[in-house]
Amino acid sequence: MVDPAYAIRSARDEDLPAEVEVLNRLTPEAPISVEDLRHRRRLNGAPPRFRVDLVAEERTGGPIVAFGELEPAGFAAFDPRRGWLQVFVDPPRQGHGIGRALADELATRAQAHGMEFLYTAVRADVPRDVAFLHRQGFVERRRSWLSVLEVTPTCLEGIPDGTDRLAEAGLRFTTLAEEGGDRPEVRAAVHRAYLAAREGIPTVVPTRPVSESEFVARNLEAPGVLPDAFFLAEWGREYVGLSFLERLAEPSSLLQVFTGTRPDWRRRGVALELKRRGIAYAQSHGIARIRTYNDSLNIAMWTINQRLGFTRQQEHVQGERRLAPARPGSA
C-alpha cells in the first residue's frame, strides 16, 4: 500500500519537466529532454493505441516524486494485446510503496483494456529493482545491455574503410541528407530497407511490421534526428542497409538507434562499414561517446560492436507477465 503522504493521479503535460528530472536522475547514462518524452508519448498514445501516464506527488503540494507509463509494446509496431510498463521513482522516495502502487494501477488498467501480456525491464545490478520485477509477477525472458564507445581520434585504428571493397559488389554509401529525407520516394525506400533489415533480429516482444507513416514519425521526424548521421547502403535502386544515430539531451553523446542489413546482404561487412561511418561522423563532430543497446541473443551485432570498441556498461533484465482476463464489468 502506498504511503498516505503521496497521491497518484493522471499525468498532465505540465508534469513533463518534473518527470524528465526524475528519469534523468535514475538513468544519467541516457538522458532525454522534455521534447523527446513529449514526442514519444504523442506517438505512442495516438489512436488506436492505448496508453496511461500516472504521476505520484506529495499530498501537501510537494513535487512529483515518481511516474509510471503503460504504452504499446514492441519495436514501434502496435499490438493491442501487449503493453510495456515502466515505473520510475526518485531514489530518495523509494521504499514507500509508490512504485508498487503505480505498477498495480497500470496493470489494472491494462487488464481492463484487454491486454494479455505486459513487458518491462529493470537494471540487473540493482537488487531492489530485480526483486520488484518478480514481485509484480514478471518472469525473466531475456537480458539486454547498454554499451558505450568512447570516441577518440584513434578509435577506428584497425578498422579498414570498406567503401572500395563493397563498391566492387555494386554498393554505394550515402546519407539521408544526401538523398533528401523529405522526398516521398526516399522515405518509402528507407522504410522498405528498415522492414527488411528487421527480419530475424531478436526482441523480447514479438513485433509486427511498422507502417511507413509511423516509421517516418519516429525515425525521420524525431527531435534528435540527424540526417547526415543516417547512413544508407544502396544497391541498384534499393537500400539494403541502414544505420542511424540521434542526438541525446547530453550534447557530447549520440545514441546509435539502429543498424541492420537486408538478410541477403548480411555477413559481407555492410553493417560494419555503416557503423564505421557513424563513428567517423562522431569523431568529426566532437562527440565524446556513442551509446547503444544490445539484445543478449543478437550475437552478430554484439560481435560487430566489440570489434569497434564498444564495452558493456549496464545490463537489464527483461520480463514478461501474462495477465488474467478482466472480470466482466471491471472496465
GIBELVEN-V891278 format. One record per residue. N is the residue number from 0. RES is the residue in one small letter. BURIAL is b if it has 16 or more other ideal C-beta (glycine too) atoms within 10 Angstrom, else e. Layout:
n->N res->RES burial->BURIAL
n->N res->RES burial->BURIAL
//
This chain:
n->0 res->m burial->e
n->1 res->v burial->b
n->2 res->d burial->e
n->3 res->p burial->e
n->4 res->a burial->e
n->5 res->y burial->b
n->6 res->a burial->e
n->7 res->i burial->b
n->8 res->r burial->e
n->9 res->s burial->e
n->10 res->a burial->b
n->11 res->r burial->e
n->12 res->d burial->e
n->13 res->e burial->e
n->14 res->d burial->b
n->15 res->l burial->b
n->16 res->p burial->e
n->17 res->a burial->b
n->18 res->e burial->b
n->19 res->v burial->b
n->20 res->e burial->e
n->21 res->v burial->b
n->22 res->l burial->b
n->23 res->n burial->b
n->24 res->r burial->e
n->25 res->l burial->b
n->26 res->t burial->e
n->27 res->p burial->e
n->28 res->e burial->e
n->29 res->a burial->b
n->30 res->p burial->e
n->31 res->i burial->b
n->32 res->s burial->b
n->33 res->v burial->b
n->34 res->e burial->e
n->35 res->d burial->b
n->36 res->l burial->b
n->37 res->r burial->e
n->38 res->h burial->b
n->39 res->r burial->b
n->40 res->r burial->b
n->41 res->r burial->e
n->42 res->l burial->b
n->43 res->n burial->b
n->44 res->g burial->e
n->45 res->a burial->e
n->46 res->p burial->e
n->47 res->p burial->e
n->48 res->r burial->e
n->49 res->f burial->b
n->50 res->r burial->b
n->51 res->v burial->b
n->52 res->d burial->b
n->53 res->l burial->b
n->54 res->v burial->b
n->55 res->a burial->b
n->56 res->e burial->b
n->57 res->e burial->e
n->58 res->r burial->e
n->59 res->t burial->e
n->60 res->g burial->e
n->61 res->g burial->e
n->62 res->p burial->e
n->63 res->i burial->b
n->64 res->v burial->b
n->65 res->a burial->b
n->66 res->f burial->b
n->67 res->g burial->b
n->68 res->e burial->b
n->69 res->l burial->b
n->70 res->e burial->b
n->71 res->p burial->b
n->72 res->a burial->b
n->73 res->g burial->b
n->74 res->f burial->e
n->75 res->a burial->b
n->76 res->a burial->b
n->77 res->f burial->b
n->78 res->d burial->b
n->79 res->p burial->e
n->80 res->r burial->e
n->81 res->r burial->b
n->82 res->g burial->b
n->83 res->w burial->b
n->84 res->l burial->b
n->85 res->q burial->b
n->86 res->v burial->b
n->87 res->f burial->b
n->88 res->v burial->b
n->89 res->d burial->b
n->90 res->p burial->e
n->91 res->p burial->e
n->92 res->r burial->b
n->93 res->q burial->b
n->94 res->g burial->e
n->95 res->h burial->b
n->96 res->g burial->b
n->97 res->i burial->b
n->98 res->g burial->b
n->99 res->r burial->b
n->100 res->a burial->b
n->101 res->l burial->b
n->102 res->a burial->b
n->103 res->d burial->b
n->104 res->e burial->b
n->105 res->l burial->b
n->106 res->a burial->b
n->107 res->t burial->e
n->108 res->r burial->b
n->109 res->a burial->b
n->110 res->q burial->b
n->111 res->a burial->e
n->112 res->h burial->b
n->113 res->g burial->e
n->114 res->m burial->b
n->115 res->e burial->b
n->116 res->f burial->b
n->117 res->l burial->b
n->118 res->y burial->b
n->119 res->t burial->b
n->120 res->a burial->b
n->121 res->v burial->b
n->122 res->r burial->b
n->123 res->a burial->b
n->124 res->d burial->e
n->125 res->v burial->e
n->126 res->p burial->e
n->127 res->r burial->e
n->128 res->d burial->b
n->129 res->v burial->b
n->130 res->a burial->e
n->131 res->f burial->b
n->132 res->l burial->b
n->133 res->h burial->e
n->134 res->r burial->e
n->135 res->q burial->b
n->136 res->g burial->e
n->137 res->f burial->b
n->138 res->v burial->e
n->139 res->e burial->e
n->140 res->r burial->e
n->141 res->r burial->b
n->142 res->r burial->b
n->143 res->s burial->b
n->144 res->w burial->b
n->145 res->l burial->b
n->146 res->s burial->b
n->147 res->v burial->b
n->148 res->l burial->b
n->149 res->e burial->e
n->150 res->v burial->b
n->151 res->t burial->e
n->152 res->p burial->e
n->153 res->t burial->e
n->154 res->c burial->b
n->155 res->l burial->b
n->156 res->e burial->e
n->157 res->g burial->e
n->158 res->i burial->b
n->159 res->p burial->e
n->160 res->d burial->e
n->161 res->g burial->b
n->162 res->t burial->e
n->163 res->d burial->e
n->164 res->r burial->e
n->165 res->l burial->b
n->166 res->a burial->e
n->167 res->e burial->e
n->168 res->a burial->e
n->169 res->g burial->e
n->170 res->l burial->b
n->171 res->r burial->e
n->172 res->f burial->b
n->173 res->t burial->e
n->174 res->t burial->b
n->175 res->l burial->b
n->176 res->a burial->e
n->177 res->e burial->e
n->178 res->e burial->b
n->179 res->g burial->e
n->180 res->g burial->b
n->181 res->d burial->e
n->182 res->r burial->e
n->183 res->p burial->e
n->184 res->e burial->e
n->185 res->v burial->b
n->186 res->r burial->b
n->187 res->a burial->e
n->188 res->a burial->b
n->189 res->v burial->b
n->190 res->h burial->b
n->191 res->r burial->b
n->192 res->a burial->b
n->193 res->y burial->b
n->194 res->l burial->b
n->195 res->a burial->b
n->196 res->a burial->b
n->197 res->r burial->b
n->198 res->e burial->e
n->199 res->g burial->e
n->200 res->i burial->b
n->201 res->p burial->e
n->202 res->t burial->b
n->203 res->v burial->b
n->204 res->v burial->b
n->205 res->p burial->e
n->206 res->t burial->b
n->207 res->r burial->e
n->208 res->p burial->e
n->209 res->v burial->b
n->210 res->s burial->e
n->211 res->e burial->b
n->212 res->s burial->e
n->213 res->e burial->e
n->214 res->f burial->b
n->215 res->v burial->b
n->216 res->a burial->b
n->217 res->r burial->b
n->218 res->n burial->b
n->219 res->l burial->b
n->220 res->e burial->e
n->221 res->a burial->b
n->222 res->p burial->b
n->223 res->g burial->b
n->224 res->v burial->b
n->225 res->l burial->b
n->226 res->p burial->e
n->227 res->d burial->e
n->228 res->a burial->b
n->229 res->f burial->b
n->230 res->f burial->b
n->231 res->l burial->b
n->232 res->a burial->b
n->233 res->e burial->b
n->234 res->w burial->b
n->235 res->g burial->e
n->236 res->r burial->e
n->237 res->e burial->e
n->238 res->y burial->b
n->239 res->v burial->b
n->240 res->g burial->b
n->241 res->l burial->b
n->242 res->s burial->b
n->243 res->f burial->b
n->244 res->l burial->b
n->245 res->e burial->b
n->246 res->r burial->b
n->247 res->l burial->b
n->248 res->a burial->b
n->249 res->e burial->b
n->250 res->p burial->e
n->251 res->s burial->e
n->252 res->s burial->b
n->253 res->l burial->b
n->254 res->l burial->b
n->255 res->q burial->b
n->256 res->v burial->b
n->257 res->f burial->b
n->258 res->t burial->b
n->259 res->g burial->b
n->260 res->t burial->b
n->261 res->r burial->b
n->262 res->p burial->e
n->263 res->d burial->e
n->264 res->w burial->b
n->265 res->r burial->b
n->266 res->r burial->e
n->267 res->r burial->b
n->268 res->g burial->b
n->269 res->v burial->b
n->270 res->a burial->b
n->271 res->l burial->b
n->272 res->e burial->b
n->273 res->l burial->b
n->274 res->k burial->b
n->275 res->r burial->b
n->276 res->r burial->b
n->277 res->g burial->b
n->278 res->i burial->b
n->279 res->a burial->b
n->280 res->y burial->b
n->281 res->a burial->b
n->282 res->q burial->e
n->283 res->s burial->e
n->284 res->h burial->e
n->285 res->g burial->e
n->286 res->i burial->b
n->287 res->a burial->e
n->288 res->r burial->b
n->289 res->i burial->b
n->290 res->r burial->b
n->291 res->t burial->b
n->292 res->y burial->b
n->293 res->n burial->b
n->294 res->d burial->b
n->295 res->s burial->e
n->296 res->l burial->e
n->297 res->n burial->b
n->298 res->i burial->e
n->299 res->a burial->e
n->300 res->m burial->b
n->301 res->w burial->b
n->302 res->t burial->e
n->303 res->i burial->b
n->304 res->n burial->b
n->305 res->q burial->e
n->306 res->r burial->e
n->307 res->l burial->b
n->308 res->g burial->b
n->309 res->f burial->b
n->310 res->t burial->e
n->311 res->r burial->e
n->312 res->q burial->e
n->313 res->q burial->b
n->314 res->e burial->e
n->315 res->h burial->b
n->316 res->v burial->b
n->317 res->q burial->b
n->318 res->g burial->b
n->319 res->e burial->b
n->320 res->r burial->b
n->321 res->r burial->e
n->322 res->l burial->b
n->323 res->a burial->e
n->324 res->p burial->e
n->325 res->a burial->e
n->326 res->r burial->e
n->327 res->p burial->e
n->328 res->g burial->e
n->329 res->s burial->e
n->330 res->a burial->e
//
